[in-house]
């Protein structure tokens, strides 16, 4: 494992709760990890601890098997060979692009500097722009210059803190794909912080969901979405609701009774004995609900959001329960209209019963 964080704790004086508590994660060489979560969840504090910018009060951080942070040891940031990219780019406005990129390699001979600057600018798609100035570039181009500057000294680890938050929404996801390609082409290992799950999905090999200083799950995007480890992860990632369900054993099979009828042919479903009386909450994603005019279950459209190729419908069942559904946008139904729906659930995710909880 290239980066290892073990039972990490970071505390600030005067605060009752730790900013980061009991966090354990690992990152293989060449992989891109992403930390995601709401504001104040501890993701930037964790990133800064890896950089050596925050003291650690418990646990440890290892880079290439060597401890760089613990309660008794802190290797200075400049000795960790880490490149950082910030949300405000932090480019020097009075320096050309070439001199900005060369900032971290000024100790190299002039010819080597120029060759490395040209190499990383080509990597980020800005070849030949050495003599331009930051104000002559778009926001996305400035961010790529900042990335080139961080890559120039050949760091062993790249850290990126909300690097696209100042950019237009449409540009963010495209640039996230581009940055992923750049980091992969450079063979870089990277840890990335964002609050935007679409950025996280676009760039990450492995994604960690944080909340109140704790890491709830560290997994690939598919597993986070379809097999969330905690109710918070299920709530935070994607669109869905929690519906009351009762698990029943029928022969060798488990059946879930829900407001949408019975869910059968369930794989990876817990046994009814996992919950008192088999009663639990089942996660129903918007893509688990299929619009079907011939379905026996009817639901009323109470809200609709146009997403281009599809609508996100909020639907109320006769029982009063609410579900969400992605429906192709040529099915343009009116608010208040009743439509047929059925559940098509491939991954049954259940949690202990909570009263009146929806996402």
ABEGO torsion letter per residue (X at the ends): XABBBBGBBBBBBGBABBABBGBBBBBBBGBBBBBBEBBGAGAAAAAAAAAGABBBABEBBBBGGBBABBAABBBBAAAAGBBBBBAAGGBBAABBAAAAAAAAAAABBAAAAAAAAAAAAAAAGABGAAABBAAABBAAAAAAAAAAAAAAAGBABBBBBGAAAABBAAAAAAAAAAAAAAAAAAGBBBBBBBABAAAAAAABABBBBBBGGBBABBBBAAAAAABBABAAAAAABEBEBBBBBBBBBBEABBBBBBAAEBBBGBBGBBBAAABBGGBBBBBBBAAABBBBAABABBBBBABBBBAGABBBBBBBBAAGBBBBBBBBAABBBBBGBBBBBBBBBABBBBBBBBBGBBX
